[in-house]
Amino acid sequence: MVQSIKAQQTFDSKKKGKASVNTSSLGALRINGASRRNTGARGGIQSTMLKKNLSFPKAPQKDPGKVFYSPETGLPSFITSTRDRSSARSGVIRDISVATTTYLDELKPILQLEKIKTEFVVRKIKTDRYNKTHVRLNQQYKGLPVYGAEVVVHLNEFNEGEAFNGNYIKLTDDIDPVPMVSKQSAVDRVNTHLKVGSFHHDLSSLEKKLVQYEKPEATLCIYQDKGLVKTNVLAYHIVSCPALTERW
């Protein structure tokens, strides 16, 4: 019994003693308190730098489109618009004319026009193989065509406006649509002018078929006189073909 007590005391004393272990053969690194603090500091710096370098994708912003202006008129000649296709199906406009007018109303501040619905009249509608519609319109003033003013509205497959191009003029003058010269009088003046200094004769039936011409045609219109000062006037647009090689 005495021997068991002494053996226990000897074991306890060895347990309390500091025993050194040779760790060189294990390739271990010694870490003291300072090292642990430094490691913690470095870990904090790396964590902070990681947070600063993180980049999250931004929410996509709607492209407002592009506008190109005509150097001659100072008005837009080409406009593109970007649409949100995710919500396009819910508000599809079936009527092409309504969709065209809706898009022109949307562009009204850019086009600098006040009376969109009365200033443009649909001339031709064409749908391509991609189910996109192209609407050709003529500008008019008080029911009269504006000479050389033609625009095209491009609609996507959901009948939303995605592009506009063409030429038009801004009419601010109050023009009287009633002419002071009759249509026949205007045609007679043209024929008289063309007879001077040029070969002129009445075309035969075969010649008229070749040039697709029957007789002089006069159309009352609004014409922009591009002189030193541009003015919009009431005029006749007359097409005359006095010979096979001449067309005015």
C-alpha positions as CSV (number, residue, x, y, z in Angstrom):
1,M,0.0,0.0,0.0
2,V,2.9,2.4,0.8
3,Q,4.6,1.4,-2.4
4,S,1.4,2.3,-4.4
5,I,1.3,5.8,-2.8
6,K,4.9,6.5,-3.5
7,A,4.5,5.4,-7.1
8,Q,1.6,7.8,-7.6
9,Q,3.5,10.7,-6.1
10,T,6.4,10.0,-8.4
11,F,4.1,10.0,-11.4
12,D,2.4,13.2,-10.4
13,S,5.7,15.0,-10.0
14,K,6.8,14.0,-13.5
15,K,3.5,15.1,-14.9
16,K,3.9,18.6,-13.3
17,G,7.4,19.0,-14.7
18,K,8.0,20.7,-18.0
19,A,9.0,18.3,-20.6
20,S,10.5,19.6,-23.8
21,V,9.6,17.9,-27.1
22,N,12.0,18.0,-30.1
23,T,9.9,19.2,-33.0
24,S,12.7,19.9,-35.5
25,S,12.1,16.6,-37.2
26,L,8.4,17.6,-37.8
27,G,9.2,20.8,-39.7
28,A,6.8,22.8,-37.5
29,L,6.9,26.5,-37.0
30,R,6.9,28.1,-33.6
31,I,4.2,30.7,-33.0
32,N,4.4,32.9,-30.0
33,G,2.0,35.5,-28.8
34,A,3.4,38.4,-30.8
35,S,3.4,36.3,-33.9
36,R,-0.3,35.5,-33.4
37,R,-1.1,39.2,-33.0
38,N,0.8,40.0,-36.2
39,T,-0.9,37.3,-38.0
40,G,-4.2,38.6,-36.8
41,A,-3.4,42.1,-38.0
42,R,-2.4,40.8,-41.4
43,G,-5.5,38.8,-41.6
44,G,-7.5,42.0,-40.9
45,I,-5.7,44.0,-43.6
46,Q,-6.3,41.3,-46.2
47,S,-10.0,41.1,-45.2
48,T,-10.3,44.9,-45.6
49,M,-8.6,44.9,-49.0
50,L,-10.8,42.1,-50.1
51,K,-13.9,44.0,-49.3
52,K,-12.7,47.1,-51.2
53,N,-11.7,45.1,-54.2
54,L,-15.0,43.3,-54.5
55,S,-17.1,44.5,-57.4
56,F,-20.8,43.7,-57.7
57,P,-22.6,43.9,-61.1
58,K,-24.6,47.1,-61.4
59,A,-28.2,47.2,-62.4
60,P,-28.6,47.7,-66.1
61,Q,-29.5,51.2,-67.1
62,K,-31.8,52.0,-70.0
63,D,-30.1,53.2,-73.1
64,P,-31.7,56.5,-74.0
65,G,-30.9,56.0,-77.6
66,K,-29.1,58.3,-80.1
67,V,-30.0,61.4,-82.1
68,F,-28.3,62.6,-85.2
69,Y,-29.1,66.0,-86.6
70,S,-29.2,67.2,-90.2
71,P,-26.6,69.9,-90.9
72,E,-29.0,71.5,-93.5
73,T,-32.1,71.8,-91.3
74,G,-30.7,71.5,-87.8
75,L,-33.5,69.0,-87.1
76,P,-33.1,65.3,-86.2
77,S,-32.6,63.1,-89.2
78,F,-32.0,59.8,-87.4
79,I,-33.1,58.6,-84.0
80,T,-32.7,55.3,-82.3
81,S,-34.7,54.1,-79.2
82,T,-33.9,51.2,-76.9
83,R,-36.8,49.2,-75.6
84,D,-37.3,47.0,-72.5
85,R,-38.2,43.6,-74.0
86,S,-39.2,42.1,-70.7
87,S,-42.3,44.2,-70.5
88,A,-43.0,44.6,-74.2
89,R,-45.5,41.7,-74.6
90,S,-47.9,43.1,-72.0
91,G,-48.6,46.4,-73.9
92,V,-48.5,45.4,-77.6
93,I,-50.4,47.9,-79.8
94,R,-52.0,45.9,-82.6
95,D,-52.9,48.8,-84.9
96,I,-49.9,50.0,-86.9
97,S,-51.1,53.5,-87.4
98,V,-51.8,53.9,-83.7
99,A,-48.3,52.5,-82.9
100,T,-46.7,54.9,-85.3
101,T,-48.5,57.9,-83.9
102,T,-47.6,56.8,-80.3
103,Y,-43.9,56.7,-81.2
104,L,-44.0,60.1,-82.9
105,D,-45.8,61.6,-79.9
106,E,-42.9,60.1,-77.8
107,L,-40.4,61.9,-80.0
108,K,-42.3,65.1,-80.1
109,P,-39.8,67.1,-77.8
110,I,-36.9,65.9,-79.9
111,L,-38.6,66.5,-83.3
112,Q,-39.6,70.0,-82.1
113,L,-43.1,69.6,-83.6
114,E,-46.4,70.5,-82.1
115,K,-49.1,68.8,-84.2
116,I,-47.8,65.3,-84.9
117,K,-51.1,63.7,-85.7
118,T,-51.9,66.3,-88.4
119,E,-48.4,66.9,-89.8
120,F,-47.7,63.4,-91.0
121,V,-49.8,61.1,-93.2
122,V,-49.0,57.4,-93.8
123,R,-48.0,56.6,-97.4
124,K,-46.7,53.1,-97.2
125,I,-46.4,50.2,-94.7
126,K,-44.1,47.3,-95.1
127,T,-43.3,44.4,-92.8
128,D,-40.0,42.5,-93.3
129,R,-39.1,38.9,-92.7
130,Y,-38.1,39.6,-89.1
131,N,-41.7,40.8,-88.4
132,K,-40.5,44.4,-88.1
133,T,-42.7,47.1,-89.7
134,H,-41.4,50.1,-91.6
135,V,-43.9,53.0,-92.0
136,R,-43.2,55.7,-94.6
137,L,-44.9,59.0,-94.0
138,N,-45.2,62.3,-95.8
139,Q,-45.3,65.6,-94.0
140,Q,-48.2,67.9,-94.8
141,Y,-49.5,71.3,-93.9
142,K,-53.2,72.1,-93.9
143,G,-53.8,69.1,-96.0
144,L,-51.1,70.0,-98.6
145,P,-47.9,67.9,-99.0
146,V,-44.6,69.4,-98.0
147,Y,-42.2,69.1,-100.9
148,G,-39.3,66.7,-100.2
149,A,-40.4,66.0,-96.6
150,E,-40.6,62.3,-96.0
151,V,-39.8,60.2,-92.9
152,V,-39.8,56.6,-91.9
153,V,-40.8,55.1,-88.6
154,H,-39.4,51.6,-87.7
155,L,-41.4,49.4,-85.3
156,N,-40.1,46.2,-83.7
157,E,-41.9,42.9,-83.6
158,F,-44.0,44.2,-80.7
159,N,-45.0,47.4,-82.6
160,E,-42.8,49.6,-80.5
161,G,-40.9,52.4,-82.1
162,E,-37.2,51.7,-82.3
163,A,-36.0,54.1,-85.0
164,F,-36.9,57.2,-87.0
165,N,-35.2,58.7,-90.0
166,G,-35.9,61.1,-92.8
167,N,-36.2,64.8,-93.7
168,Y,-38.9,67.3,-92.6
169,I,-39.1,71.0,-92.0
170,K,-40.5,73.0,-89.1
171,L,-43.4,75.1,-90.2
172,T,-44.0,78.1,-88.0
173,D,-45.5,80.5,-90.7
174,D,-49.2,80.8,-91.3
175,I,-49.4,80.0,-95.0
176,D,-52.6,80.5,-97.0
177,P,-53.4,77.2,-98.8
178,V,-55.5,78.9,-101.5
179,P,-53.4,79.6,-104.6
180,M,-53.6,82.9,-106.5
181,V,-52.5,81.1,-109.8
182,S,-54.6,78.3,-111.2
183,K,-53.1,74.8,-111.9
184,Q,-53.6,75.1,-115.7
185,S,-52.0,78.6,-115.8
186,A,-49.0,77.2,-113.9
187,V,-48.7,74.3,-116.4
188,D,-48.9,76.6,-119.4
189,R,-46.1,78.7,-118.0
190,V,-43.9,75.6,-117.6
191,N,-44.6,74.5,-121.2
192,T,-43.8,77.9,-122.5
193,H,-40.5,78.0,-120.6
194,L,-39.4,74.5,-121.8
195,K,-40.1,75.3,-125.5
196,V,-37.4,78.0,-125.5
197,G,-34.0,76.6,-126.4
198,S,-34.9,72.9,-126.2
199,F,-36.2,70.3,-128.6
200,H,-39.9,69.9,-127.9
201,H,-42.6,67.9,-129.6
202,D,-45.7,66.0,-128.6
203,L,-44.8,62.5,-127.6
204,S,-46.3,59.5,-129.5
205,S,-48.3,56.8,-127.7
206,L,-45.3,54.5,-127.8
207,E,-43.0,57.2,-126.4
208,K,-45.4,57.9,-123.6
209,K,-45.4,54.3,-122.6
210,L,-41.6,54.2,-122.6
211,V,-41.3,57.1,-120.3
212,Q,-44.5,56.4,-118.4
213,Y,-45.8,59.8,-119.0
214,E,-49.1,61.1,-120.3
215,K,-49.3,64.9,-119.7
216,P,-47.8,67.5,-117.3
217,E,-48.9,66.9,-113.7
218,A,-49.2,69.8,-111.2
219,T,-49.5,69.3,-107.5
220,L,-50.1,72.1,-105.0
221,C,-47.6,71.9,-102.1
222,I,-45.6,73.7,-99.5
223,Y,-42.1,74.4,-100.8
224,Q,-39.1,75.7,-98.8
225,D,-37.2,78.3,-100.8
226,K,-33.6,77.8,-99.8
227,G,-32.4,81.3,-100.6
228,L,-30.3,83.5,-98.4
229,V,-33.2,83.4,-96.0
230,K,-35.2,80.2,-96.0
231,T,-38.9,80.8,-96.5
232,N,-41.8,78.4,-96.8
233,V,-44.2,79.3,-99.6
234,L,-47.2,77.8,-101.5
235,A,-46.1,76.4,-104.9
236,Y,-46.9,74.0,-107.6
237,H,-44.8,70.9,-108.2
238,I,-45.0,70.2,-111.9
239,V,-43.7,67.2,-113.7
240,S,-43.2,67.6,-117.5
241,C,-41.5,65.4,-120.1
242,P,-41.2,67.4,-123.3
243,A,-38.9,64.8,-125.0
244,L,-37.6,61.2,-124.5
245,T,-34.4,62.5,-123.0
246,E,-35.8,65.3,-120.9
247,R,-37.9,65.1,-117.7
248,W,-38.6,68.1,-115.5
